[in-house]
Amino acid sequence: MTTILTNVRAERLGARRRRTAAAAAAGVALLAAGCGSSGTSETPEQDDGPATLVVWTDTVRKAGFESYQEAHPEVRLDIQEVGNPDDMAAKLQLANRAGEGWPDIMWAGIPELAAALSAEPYDFAADLSDHIPSDVIDNFAPGSMEPCTDGDRIICLRNDIAPSVLWYDQDLMAEFGYEIPTTWQEFEQLGLQIAQEHPGYSVGSAAGPGDLVYFWPSRCPVTQIVDDHTIRTDLGAPTCTRVAEMLDRLIAAGSMSPLNATDPEFVREYGKPGKLVMAYGPIWYGLNVFKDLYGAPEGRFAVAAPLQWEEDGQVWNGNVGGGTYIVSRHSSHLEAAADLVEWMATGPYQEQAETVTFPAYQPHQAGWIQRNTRLFSAAGGDVAAVLDEAVATIWPDYGLVRIPGIGYGTTVAPALGTGRTILETLPEWQQTITQEAQAAGWDVEQGE
């Protein structure tokens, strides 16, 4: 296996679009150098007969595709679980070499991946602009369709967005008499206070995804994309060290766990006993973690607005998820495939109780909030206002570069289990990022 970068032309993309395309392409593993595309970009002849569509999806979205099949018996779906992006990329390259075997529809759990798959060597994504009405596109949350837009082309539909919020246990906050923090400094102060006054209680996990939950809202340049070929990493920057120092102090005090919030030990120690006072994390924590994993009573947790570093003068936030649906340009049933992805992204699937992620399609957001207010409420009583702020404040310059082995979870989080501090692991993390990025073909600018 080798990693090949997709160089998306500047004239096709604006500056930020170039960064996201390059970021997505950077981490996709291919079978071998020189195993190019199918060599043709013409739209195949369309079949007017009954449609049979091959779908590559993850486990979570599988139920939605199955629901579509039940509602549309005239369309036959061959639903295949292929959740790993690198596996999908390898399978696409095999199809390109064979000239057959492409899916009609692919779920991409990384929003930026569509840009890479629309260009060489994949040349996979179809243009949906003639198949999805413009008023439908206009109803997506601001910015959410950016990874799916290439000039005038629509190369995917966004399923969800996953901004972070401050979660807190309403009962414990009331019992302990604490105020909801609005800044990271107040968050730390309250965490240290809890460690003194209520030992054995937690303010969350430092293990991860720490880069997305803590370092992204601080505007830490973990992997900033300079251009199609260059990334910048500077983990010694003050916006990085302040995060590490805060987390290290909370870990040392005993109120921040070095374990992941989904680790069995964390669940036994804090989740199941109801000893998690607050935690900063994505909106999907409500159902996936607090209810399903911890068994928290409905309404026990609430959300508050993203936190601000006092010296920044404004709030910045992170995003922990959000996938897309991509239609293959090789499909001989483009209209049927477009109808299916529109149904998944904007239709009845987004109204199903099993749809755990926050819709990118705005008309379904109110319904999602209404369904989930039985699980959690919001400070001030307005969940929609909290989520609006969480989405609007996502820092746009964080580069989601998918290169195996560079993440916080592979370098920093394991070190926490050995008693090391986050601050002392930052140089090693930067070195790992640099080495792996260079091996993947990037030029790397490093901070001091």
Protein Blocks (a to p, Z undefined) as FASTA:
>chain_A
ZZddddddfklpcfklmmmmmmmmmmpccfbehiacehiabdcdddfbdcdddddddfkl
mmmmmmmmmmmmmbccdddddfbfklmmmmmmmmmmnopaiafbdcdfbfklmmmmmpcf
klmaccfklmmcfklmmmpcehklmmmpghjacfbdcfbdcdddddddfklmmmnopacd
fbfklmmmmmmmmmmmmghiaebjfkbcfklmmmmmnopafbacfblmbccddfkbfklm
mmmmmmmmmmmnopacfbdfkbmklmmmmmmnopafbacddfklmmmmmmmmnopaehka
ccddddddfklopacdddeedddddddfkbcblmlmmmmmmmmmmmmmlmpfklmbdcfb
lklmmmmmmmmmmmpccehhiaklmmmmmmmmocfkbccdddehiamklmmmmmmmnopa
fklmmmmmmmmmmmmmmmnopacdddZZ
